[in-house]
């Protein structure tokens, strides 16, 4: 029976002595949580992955397995953090946790099967485990499953099912899934075509700082699709995306500056952004620079 009051949410530092006693007495949950406290420097403990690993292993190897500890050990072997990197060992521990219905482990095991890391590559097993995690509400798994349906990898290609899984992840705040929902609504793939819905999802993802969403939101404002046309909003979102390295946004921002479209005309700034886009191989940028050069602007 686990000891009373093992959690560290309240009076964390005062709980640590009891925590340690329970861990030394062999309570797997206390061992896991003590390892967690050492790994992340919780409850007043000095952060130490080397102190954390032995406690995780003690918990993971208990007769009554601690699945969370098994998952954590597996992830450490995968990253090589605190232990020697070993995909096979990572997969061994992750499998134990996945079989005990730990969603994070199920997703990781599915991802291992996608890449063939530590296990044989298997589309069937990859989909099986990712789907199990997705059905438990694990956001990354929901998004990944959406990409599998988009690509038809291990499943029959289906924009409708891709949209269903992207939406689940998007509703949990996963920015890339939100951006993907925006693109699906913009194109009418797997969902009803709706510029308004596209703008809704791009806006959510853009506020997370996702460059692709910032660009797409700027583009909707630029041509008044799903939003009221506002050049200043288009410029603002293009600028955010451009500063995050999006070449298309850099080019469009340069174009607005060169034309004086909703902003004061500024050829020097236009050239600066065109050069950034050109450096990333954006095809139209070199043409824009050549046209400006022909008119005496370099």
Secondary structure as the mmCIF struct_conf table of DSSP 4:
data_model
#
loop_
_struct_conf.conf_type_id
_struct_conf.id
_struct_conf.beg_label_comp_id
_struct_conf.beg_label_asym_id
_struct_conf.beg_label_seq_id
_struct_conf.end_label_comp_id
_struct_conf.end_label_asym_id
_struct_conf.end_label_seq_id
HELX_LH_PP_P HELX_LH_PP_P1 UNK A 2 UNK A 3
TURN_TY1_P TURN_TY1_P1 UNK A 4 UNK A 5
BEND BEND1 UNK A 9 UNK A 11
HELX_RH_AL_P HELX_RH_AL_P1 UNK A 12 UNK A 24
TURN_TY1_P TURN_TY1_P2 UNK A 25 UNK A 26
HELX_RH_AL_P HELX_RH_AL_P2 UNK A 28 UNK A 40
TURN_TY1_P TURN_TY1_P3 UNK A 41 UNK A 41
TURN_TY1_P TURN_TY1_P4 UNK A 43 UNK A 44
HELX_LH_PP_P HELX_LH_PP_P2 UNK A 45 UNK A 47
HELX_RH_AL_P HELX_RH_AL_P3 UNK A 49 UNK A 60
TURN_TY1_P TURN_TY1_P5 UNK A 61 UNK A 61
BEND BEND2 UNK A 62 UNK A 64
HELX_RH_AL_P HELX_RH_AL_P4 UNK A 67 UNK A 79
TURN_TY1_P TURN_TY1_P6 UNK A 80 UNK A 80
BEND BEND3 UNK A 81 UNK A 83
HELX_RH_AL_P HELX_RH_AL_P5 UNK A 87 UNK A 99
TURN_TY1_P TURN_TY1_P7 UNK A 100 UNK A 101
HELX_RH_AL_P HELX_RH_AL_P6 UNK A 103 UNK A 115
TURN_TY1_P TURN_TY1_P8 UNK A 116 UNK A 116
BEND BEND4 UNK A 117 UNK A 119
HELX_RH_AL_P HELX_RH_AL_P7 UNK A 123 UNK A 135
TURN_TY1_P TURN_TY1_P9 UNK A 136 UNK A 137
HELX_RH_AL_P HELX_RH_AL_P8 UNK A 139 UNK A 151
TURN_TY1_P TURN_TY1_P10 UNK A 152 UNK A 152
BEND BEND5 UNK A 153 UNK A 155
HELX_RH_AL_P HELX_RH_AL_P9 UNK A 159 UNK A 171
TURN_TY1_P TURN_TY1_P11 UNK A 172 UNK A 173
HELX_RH_AL_P HELX_RH_AL_P10 UNK A 175 UNK A 187
TURN_TY1_P TURN_TY1_P12 UNK A 188 UNK A 188
BEND BEND6 UNK A 189 UNK A 191
HELX_RH_AL_P HELX_RH_AL_P11 UNK A 195 UNK A 206
TURN_TY1_P TURN_TY1_P13 UNK A 207 UNK A 209
HELX_RH_AL_P HELX_RH_AL_P12 UNK A 211 UNK A 223
TURN_TY1_P TURN_TY1_P14 UNK A 224 UNK A 224
BEND BEND7 UNK A 225 UNK A 227
HELX_RH_AL_P HELX_RH_AL_P13 UNK A 231 UNK A 243
TURN_TY1_P TURN_TY1_P15 UNK A 244 UNK A 245
HELX_RH_AL_P HELX_RH_AL_P14 UNK A 247 UNK A 259
TURN_TY1_P TURN_TY1_P16 UNK A 260 UNK A 260
BEND BEND8 UNK A 261 UNK A 263
HELX_RH_AL_P HELX_RH_AL_P15 UNK A 267 UNK A 279
TURN_TY1_P TURN_TY1_P17 UNK A 280 UNK A 281
HELX_RH_AL_P HELX_RH_AL_P16 UNK A 283 UNK A 294
TURN_TY1_P TURN_TY1_P18 UNK A 295 UNK A 296
#
